[in-house]
Structure formats: structure tokens, C-alpha cells
Amino acid sequence: MVGASDRVALHEPELKGREIEYLSRCIETGWVSYAGEYVTQFEADLARISQVAHAVAMVNGTVALHAALLVAGVKPGDEVLVPTLTFAATANAVAHAGAEPHFVDSELPTLGLDPDKLAVHLEAAAVVRDGVCINRTTGRPIRAVVPVHVFGHPARMRALQDVAERYRLAIVEDAAEALGSRMNNKPVGGDGVMSVLSFNGNKIVTTGGGGAILTNDADLARRIKHLTTTAKVPHRYDFFHDEVGYNYRMPNINAAVGCAQLERLDDFVARKRRLAEAFAAALSAVDGIRFFREPPGAASNYWLNAFLLDPAYATERNPLLEALNDAGLGCRPVWVPMHRLPMFSQCPRGDLTTAEDIAARLINIPSSAHLAPPE
């Protein structure tokens, strides 16, 4: 086995731009908390890059998703449709809002939520009464749906929008992995009523820890900023809070790192796409596996590269992972599907056959931008 220092990580941050310069300015000026020029600049840069009207920066992607669900109208006792094939934060945020995840299936071409299967499931499981989607079995409102752009590959948002409109569902996009991805030449992250980004240390752009909500609705943006800044009413000296709020705003010192990272986003995406092409070419000659390519019409950021074992080799997944990690390659399986986790095992669900199949056969491989071959 190789030593830790010799391992090729799954995804490493790259901090070789103006991060130190911007951090030094924060320290020199004393603006290190959630007020400061870099928070404002980071939000403006995110909105411009994502081609949306507003961005509100937060301390991480999970709290951003929680806040977005609250502002979208999710209430305690509601249900929220979530793909079972996602990172735990997606379902956790629903639980934080007092609601219950309602798990639905994914599709192989995108790895994201399957809009066709969602429509079939809702036809059998739900009914719209007085403008509210109701679960026929539980009697609870189904208030929203959270598509996830898995590994940066865009989900089929137009088809999902049709289903959501038919069943009066708010769409909150989990675009945590998709900054820099495009669908039909449009940035991913502007199709829901709100979209959520993450800037964790392993994302394509990092702020150390961080997240953001994107929206084109000015009223929603104001509401988000108020709710996530402890619901403090602006005043030159008085402290008056008009509701229970949350201390979710991103500190200036994190935003400074983010501003420097965003300056290099196009370069990160270009290198990661070259890396994906190199993997696709190298693995094309290997029997029994298929490198996962972006869906039609998409230009993915290829946040995490992945391949799928042929069904006949699914039982070899774990032995292969052991061998790859023993060789110093930081490879991993996809997340354990949410409905198999103990805290979510009793949640409502549709048929999850495809997600189970993907989970049994998918392996993520090292995807850091610095691994890309020269242009």
C-alpha cells in the first residue's frame, strides 16, 4: 500500500490565484466577518457568472438549501421530493425545515432525477387539491421538488418544470456540484425558483466552507438575506429582530477566497473537461466499464469523473475499489442511497430501481483540475 503523501486525492482545491492578496486585505482592514466588500463582490460575481439577478452568499451549501426551502414555503409536516441518489445534505436540509423527504428515482443518462418517472409516480401517489399537491397515502402536502445536478451533469430541468407546474410544486435546484456547467448554452442554476451552490473544499470553486442561493426574484432575495442575517431590522444602532432568524451569512474572509477562485473558474472548467476527455479515451479500451459522459446538450464541469461497471461486473465494485485505493488512487463509490440510511428508511418513496442500479455500479475517480493533460 502507498503512503498518504503519495495518494492521488479524489478532488483537491487549487489556491494559486489572488487568494493571499485578498485575504491580506481582509486582515489589514479588519473586515473579516459577514459584512465587507468581498461578500458584496462575491455575490455580484456569482450572479453574473450564473446569469441570474441575485445571489446571496452563505456559510455552507446545506444551510443555503435549508433557507431556500423555508423561503419556498416548505413547512413542518410537508413532504419534499428528493432523489434518493444524492449527498445526505439534500435530504438533511428537508429534515431541518421540519419536513420529510419523499424519495424518487434517477435516470441513467443524467444521473439526476427522472422527470418521466416522477410524473408516473405522482399520477399514482398524489392529487392536487385547492392548488396544493397532496400525498394520497399520508395526506400531507408535497410542497417542493429538489433536482440535483449530480457530479455537475445537468438534470432535465425543462421536463421537470412541466411536472412541477402540473403538480404545483416549487423547484429548488441543488446545483451544489454544478457551478460552471451549462445546458443548451445556458449556465446551470437558474431554472428553479431558487438554486443552491456549494463552495466546500472539494468543490470546483472553494471558499473553504460556503454556499449561496441564486434567484431572479428580487423579493425572494431580500427575504433570504433578511432571514439569514438573524432577521435584524436595519438600524444605525438599535438591535431589533422581527422574527426567528438564522446566522447563515458568509464571512468576508471566506468570500475573499471565493472572489479569487471565481477569477479562475473558466480555467478550472476547461482543465476538468480535458481531464474527462483523457479518461474517456483511456478507458474506452477497457472491457466491462463505461466512462460517464455528459448528457446531450450539456457542457458539464465534470466536477467528479465516474465510470459504471457493466451489470455483469457489479459484484466486483468493492474489490476494485479496494485495489484502486491500495494503489494510491482516491476512488470511491457513489453515496449510499438516502432511503437506505437509518434516519430516512421510513420516508415515503417511489420505485427506486434505477438509483439502486447506479449505486451498485458507479465508481468516482480522481478529478482534480491539476491532473488534466496540457492543452
DOKOLBA-22331 format. One line per field, with one value per residue (C-alpha): residue number from 1; x negated, y, z negated; residue in three letters. Coordinates in steps of 0.2 Angstrom, whole numbers, padded with zeros to 4 digits. Layout:
BEGIN
num = (NUM; ...)
x = (X; ...)
y = (Y; ...)
z = (Z; ...)
residuo = (ALA; ...)
END
This chain:
BEGIN
num = (1; 2; 3; 4; 5; 6; 7; 8; 9; 10; 11; 12; 13; 14; 15; 16; 17; 18; 19; 20; 21; 22; 23; 24; 25; 26; 27; 28; 29; 30; 31; 32; 33; 34; 35; 36; 37; 38; 39; 40; 41; 42; 43; 44; 45; 46; 47; 48; 49; 50; 51; 52; 53; 54; 55; 56; 57; 58; 59; 60; 61; 62; 63; 64; 65; 66; 67; 68; 69; 70; 71; 72; 73; 74; 75; 76; 77; 78; 79; 80; 81; 82; 83; 84; 85; 86; 87; 88; 89; 90; 91; 92; 93; 94; 95; 96; 97; 98; 99; 100; 101; 102; 103; 104; 105; 106; 107; 108; 109; 110; 111; 112; 113; 114; 115; 116; 117; 118; 119; 120; 121; 122; 123; 124; 125; 126; 127; 128; 129; 130; 131; 132; 133; 134; 135; 136; 137; 138; 139; 140; 141; 142; 143; 144; 145; 146; 147; 148; 149; 150; 151; 152; 153; 154; 155; 156; 157; 158; 159; 160; 161; 162; 163; 164; 165; 166; 167; 168; 169; 170; 171; 172; 173; 174; 175; 176; 177; 178; 179; 180; 181; 182; 183; 184; 185; 186; 187; 188; 189; 190; 191; 192; 193; 194; 195; 196; 197; 198; 199; 200; 201; 202; 203; 204; 205; 206; 207; 208; 209; 210; 211; 212; 213; 214; 215; 216; 217; 218; 219; 220; 221; 222; 223; 224; 225; 226; 227; 228; 229; 230; 231; 232; 233; 234; 235; 236; 237; 238; 239; 240; 241; 242; 243; 244; 245; 246; 247; 248; 249; 250; 251; 252; 253; 254; 255; 256; 257; 258; 259; 260; 261; 262; 263; 264; 265; 266; 267; 268; 269; 270; 271; 272; 273; 274; 275; 276; 277; 278; 279; 280; 281; 282; 283; 284; 285; 286; 287; 288; 289; 290; 291; 292; 293; 294; 295; 296; 297; 298; 299; 300; 301; 302; 303; 304; 305; 306; 307; 308; 309; 310; 311; 312; 313; 314; 315; 316; 317; 318; 319; 320; 321; 322; 323; 324; 325; 326; 327; 328; 329; 330; 331; 332; 333; 334; 335; 336; 337; 338; 339; 340; 341; 342; 343; 344; 345; 346; 347; 348; 349; 350; 351; 352; 353; 354; 355; 356; 357; 358; 359; 360; 361; 362; 363; 364; 365; 366; 367; 368; 369; 370; 371; 372; 373; 374; 375)
x = (0000; -0006; -0008; 0004; -0008; -0009; 0010; 0020; 0034; 0052; 0053; 0041; 0043; 0031; 0027; 0014; 0023; 0025; 0032; 0017; 0019; 0037; 0036; 0022; 0033; 0047; 0034; 0027; 0044; 0052; 0067; 0067; 0085; 0100; 0100; 0087; 0083; 0079; 0096; 0104; 0091; 0093; 0112; 0111; 0099; 0109; 0125; 0115; 0107; 0124; 0134; 0146; 0152; 0147; 0135; 0135; 0119; 0120; 0109; 0111; 0122; 0133; 0139; 0142; 0153; 0162; 0165; 0171; 0184; 0190; 0192; 0200; 0214; 0209; 0217; 0216; 0226; 0224; 0215; 0202; 0197; 0179; 0169; 0163; 0146; 0139; 0127; 0135; 0136; 0150; 0161; 0154; 0160; 0178; 0177; 0170; 0185; 0197; 0202; 0200; 0190; 0201; 0188; 0189; 0179; 0165; 0161; 0145; 0142; 0140; 0139; 0151; 0170; 0180; 0194; 0204; 0204; 0208; 0224; 0229; 0226; 0236; 0250; 0252; 0247; 0253; 0268; 0269; 0282; 0285; 0269; 0259; 0251; 0257; 0249; 0264; 0257; 0251; 0262; 0248; 0244; 0230; 0223; 0207; 0195; 0176; 0167; 0149; 0136; 0125; 0107; 0110; 0121; 0137; 0153; 0168; 0175; 0187; 0196; 0195; 0203; 0218; 0221; 0218; 0231; 0244; 0242; 0240; 0223; 0209; 0192; 0177; 0162; 0147; 0134; 0120; 0109; 0113; 0105; 0098; 0109; 0121; 0136; 0141; 0128; 0135; 0127; 0135; 0143; 0156; 0171; 0179; 0187; 0171; 0155; 0141; 0122; 0109; 0091; 0084; 0066; 0069; 0080; 0074; 0073; 0070; 0072; 0066; 0084; 0098; 0114; 0126; 0144; 0147; 0164; 0171; 0184; 0179; 0192; 0186; 0168; 0172; 0182; 0167; 0154; 0165; 0169; 0151; 0144; 0153; 0169; 0162; 0171; 0158; 0155; 0139; 0138; 0153; 0155; 0172; 0176; 0194; 0194; 0184; 0169; 0153; 0135; 0131; 0121; 0104; 0090; 0080; 0064; 0072; 0079; 0061; 0055; 0071; 0068; 0050; 0057; 0071; 0057; 0051; 0067; 0066; 0048; 0054; 0069; 0058; 0045; 0058; 0066; 0049; 0046; 0063; 0059; 0042; 0051; 0064; 0051; 0040; 0055; 0063; 0052; 0056; 0069; 0083; 0084; 0091; 0085; 0099; 0101; 0111; 0129; 0134; 0135; 0124; 0107; 0103; 0090; 0086; 0084; 0081; 0077; 0086; 0087; 0100; 0096; 0106; 0120; 0111; 0097; 0107; 0101; 0083; 0086; 0079; 0064; 0060; 0061; 0050; 0037; 0038; 0036; 0022; 0013; 0015; 0029; 0043; 0058; 0075; 0092; 0107; 0117; 0127; 0145; 0154; 0168; 0156; 0149; 0157; 0165; 0173; 0178; 0196; 0199; 0211; 0204; 0207; 0199; 0181; 0174; 0163; 0155; 0151; 0143; 0132; 0127; 0121; 0110; 0103; 0086; 0079; 0061; 0048; 0054; 0043; 0040; 0021; 0022; 0028; 0016; 0008; 0020)
y = (0000; 0018; 0031; 0045; 0058; 0048; 0046; 0054; 0063; 0062; 0081; 0094; 0113; 0124; 0140; 0148; 0164; 0180; 0172; 0178; 0196; 0196; 0188; 0200; 0215; 0207; 0206; 0223; 0232; 0221; 0216; 0198; 0194; 0194; 0212; 0218; 0222; 0204; 0197; 0210; 0207; 0188; 0189; 0200; 0189; 0174; 0182; 0187; 0170; 0161; 0174; 0177; 0193; 0190; 0179; 0178; 0170; 0159; 0149; 0132; 0124; 0114; 0130; 0138; 0124; 0124; 0143; 0141; 0128; 0139; 0154; 0142; 0139; 0122; 0120; 0107; 0092; 0094; 0082; 0087; 0076; 0072; 0060; 0046; 0046; 0062; 0068; 0067; 0086; 0087; 0076; 0084; 0101; 0095; 0087; 0104; 0113; 0101; 0092; 0074; 0068; 0059; 0049; 0047; 0039; 0044; 0041; 0034; 0047; 0062; 0053; 0066; 0065; 0056; 0068; 0054; 0043; 0057; 0061; 0042; 0042; 0057; 0052; 0037; 0044; 0062; 0073; 0092; 0100; 0118; 0122; 0110; 0094; 0081; 0063; 0052; 0040; 0051; 0066; 0078; 0092; 0089; 0106; 0106; 0096; 0097; 0091; 0088; 0091; 0075; 0077; 0093; 0085; 0095; 0086; 0088; 0104; 0108; 0092; 0093; 0111; 0104; 0091; 0104; 0116; 0102; 0097; 0115; 0111; 0124; 0119; 0122; 0116; 0108; 0114; 0112; 0102; 0111; 0129; 0131; 0118; 0123; 0116; 0122; 0135; 0142; 0141; 0128; 0135; 0147; 0136; 0134; 0147; 0146; 0137; 0132; 0131; 0124; 0130; 0117; 0112; 0099; 0109; 0116; 0133; 0134; 0147; 0134; 0132; 0141; 0141; 0153; 0154; 0161; 0168; 0180; 0186; 0202; 0200; 0182; 0189; 0202; 0189; 0177; 0190; 0196; 0178; 0173; 0188; 0185; 0194; 0210; 0226; 0238; 0252; 0263; 0257; 0248; 0229; 0224; 0207; 0204; 0185; 0170; 0171; 0162; 0167; 0159; 0173; 0170; 0179; 0192; 0182; 0167; 0177; 0184; 0167; 0164; 0180; 0174; 0157; 0164; 0173; 0156; 0147; 0146; 0139; 0126; 0120; 0119; 0108; 0097; 0094; 0090; 0078; 0070; 0068; 0060; 0047; 0044; 0040; 0029; 0019; 0016; 0001; -0007; -0021; -0021; -0002; 0014; 0031; 0043; 0057; 0072; 0071; 0078; 0097; 0099; 0106; 0099; 0105; 0086; 0090; 0072; 0059; 0042; 0026; 0012; -0006; -0017; -0026; -0042; -0035; -0026; -0038; -0033; -0015; -0016; -0027; -0015; 0000; -0009; -0012; 0006; 0013; 0001; 0008; 0026; 0032; 0040; 0032; 0030; 0023; 0035; 0039; 0026; 0030; 0041; 0028; 0016; 0027; 0024; 0041; 0041; 0022; 0025; 0040; 0039; 0034; 0029; 0015; 0017; 0003; 0014; 0023; 0007; 0000; 0016; 0015; -0003; 0000; 0018; 0022; 0040; 0043; 0057; 0073; 0087; 0101; 0099; 0081; 0087; 0085; 0100; 0109)
z = (0000; 0004; -0010; -0012; -0005; 0012; 0014; 0028; 0020; 0027; 0028; 0021; 0020; 0030; 0022; 0034; 0038; 0029; 0013; 0002; 0008; 0005; -0012; -0017; -0013; -0024; -0039; -0036; -0035; -0049; -0039; -0042; -0047; -0036; -0032; -0019; -0001; 0004; -0001; 0010; 0024; 0022; 0024; 0039; 0047; 0044; 0051; 0067; 0070; 0067; 0077; 0063; 0055; 0037; 0027; 0008; 0000; -0015; -0026; -0018; -0005; -0017; -0026; -0009; -0004; -0021; -0019; -0001; -0006; -0020; -0008; 0005; -0008; -0015; -0032; -0046; -0041; -0022; -0011; 0002; 0017; 0017; 0027; 0017; 0026; 0019; 0005; -0013; -0014; -0001; -0012; -0029; -0023; -0021; -0038; -0046; -0039; -0048; -0033; -0027; -0011; 0002; 0012; 0031; 0044; 0055; 0073; 0081; 0095; 0082; 0065; 0060; 0055; 0069; 0074; 0083; 0069; 0057; 0067; 0067; 0048; 0044; 0055; 0044; 0027; 0027; 0031; 0032; 0021; 0020; 0028; 0016; 0021; 0008; 0005; 0006; -0007; -0020; -0017; -0019; -0007; 0006; 0007; 0017; 0028; 0027; 0043; 0040; 0054; 0050; 0052; 0062; 0075; 0079; 0075; 0087; 0080; 0094; 0092; 0073; 0074; 0083; 0070; 0056; 0064; 0066; 0048; 0041; 0034; 0031; 0038; 0028; 0038; 0029; 0040; 0027; 0039; 0055; 0055; 0072; 0080; 0095; 0103; 0120; 0118; 0103; 0085; 0074; 0058; 0065; 0068; 0051; 0041; 0031; 0034; 0022; 0024; 0013; 0011; -0001; 0000; 0013; 0025; 0042; 0033; 0014; 0001; -0012; -0018; -0009; 0001; 0010; 0016; 0033; 0039; 0051; 0039; 0030; 0016; 0013; 0012; -0001; -0011; -0010; -0016; -0030; -0036; -0036; -0044; -0061; -0054; -0061; -0055; -0048; -0060; -0063; -0081; -0088; -0088; -0084; -0076; -0069; -0068; -0072; -0060; -0056; -0057; -0040; -0031; -0023; -0032; -0021; -0024; -0015; -0001; 0002; 0006; 0017; 0027; 0031; 0036; 0047; 0057; 0062; 0065; 0084; 0082; 0069; 0080; 0096; 0087; 0080; 0096; 0104; 0090; 0093; 0112; 0107; 0095; 0109; 0121; 0109; 0103; 0120; 0122; 0105; 0106; 0093; 0089; 0097; 0093; 0089; 0102; 0101; 0107; 0124; 0125; 0109; 0106; 0089; 0077; 0074; 0055; 0052; 0065; 0064; 0073; 0072; 0072; 0083; 0074; 0075; 0065; 0052; 0039; 0042; 0037; 0019; 0024; 0037; 0025; 0013; 0027; 0033; 0016; 0011; 0027; 0020; 0031; 0021; 0029; 0020; 0024; 0026; 0010; 0001; 0007; -0005; -0008; -0015; -0028; -0045; -0048; -0031; -0030; -0034; -0022; -0008; 0009; 0027; 0036; 0035; 0046; 0057; 0042; 0034; 0050; 0052; 0034; 0036; 0051; 0051; 0046; 0044; 0049; 0046; 0054; 0048; 0061; 0059; 0066; 0083; 0098; 0106; 0119)
residuo = (MET; VAL; GLY; ALA; SER; ASP; ARG; VAL; ALA; LEU; HIS; GLU; PRO; GLU; LEU; LYS; GLY; ARG; GLU; ILE; GLU; TYR; LEU; SER; ARG; CYS; ILE; GLU; THR; GLY; TRP; VAL; SER; TYR; ALA; GLY; GLU; TYR; VAL; THR; GLN; PHE; GLU; ALA; ASP; LEU; ALA; ARG; ILE; SER; GLN; VAL; ALA; HIS; ALA; VAL; ALA; MET; VAL; ASN; GLY; THR; VAL; ALA; LEU; HIS; ALA; ALA; LEU; LEU; VAL; ALA; GLY; VAL; LYS; PRO; GLY; ASP; GLU; VAL; LEU; VAL; PRO; THR; LEU; THR; PHE; ALA; ALA; THR; ALA; ASN; ALA; VAL; ALA; HIS; ALA; GLY; ALA; GLU; PRO; HIS; PHE; VAL; ASP; SER; GLU; LEU; PRO; THR; LEU; GLY; LEU; ASP; PRO; ASP; LYS; LEU; ALA; VAL; HIS; LEU; GLU; ALA; ALA; ALA; VAL; VAL; ARG; ASP; GLY; VAL; CYS; ILE; ASN; ARG; THR; THR; GLY; ARG; PRO; ILE; ARG; ALA; VAL; VAL; PRO; VAL; HIS; VAL; PHE; GLY; HIS; PRO; ALA; ARG; MET; ARG; ALA; LEU; GLN; ASP; VAL; ALA; GLU; ARG; TYR; ARG; LEU; ALA; ILE; VAL; GLU; ASP; ALA; ALA; GLU; ALA; LEU; GLY; SER; ARG; MET; ASN; ASN; LYS; PRO; VAL; GLY; GLY; ASP; GLY; VAL; MET; SER; VAL; LEU; SER; PHE; ASN; GLY; ASN; LYS; ILE; VAL; THR; THR; GLY; GLY; GLY; GLY; ALA; ILE; LEU; THR; ASN; ASP; ALA; ASP; LEU; ALA; ARG; ARG; ILE; LYS; HIS; LEU; THR; THR; THR; ALA; LYS; VAL; PRO; HIS; ARG; TYR; ASP; PHE; PHE; HIS; ASP; GLU; VAL; GLY; TYR; ASN; TYR; ARG; MET; PRO; ASN; ILE; ASN; ALA; ALA; VAL; GLY; CYS; ALA; GLN; LEU; GLU; ARG; LEU; ASP; ASP; PHE; VAL; ALA; ARG; LYS; ARG; ARG; LEU; ALA; GLU; ALA; PHE; ALA; ALA; ALA; LEU; SER; ALA; VAL; ASP; GLY; ILE; ARG; PHE; PHE; ARG; GLU; PRO; PRO; GLY; ALA; ALA; SER; ASN; TYR; TRP; LEU; ASN; ALA; PHE; LEU; LEU; ASP; PRO; ALA; TYR; ALA; THR; GLU; ARG; ASN; PRO; LEU; LEU; GLU; ALA; LEU; ASN; ASP; ALA; GLY; LEU; GLY; CYS; ARG; PRO; VAL; TRP; VAL; PRO; MET; HIS; ARG; LEU; PRO; MET; PHE; SER; GLN; CYS; PRO; ARG; GLY; ASP; LEU; THR; THR; ALA; GLU; ASP; ILE; ALA; ALA; ARG; LEU; ILE; ASN; ILE; PRO; SER; SER; ALA; HIS; LEU; ALA; PRO; PRO; GLU)
END
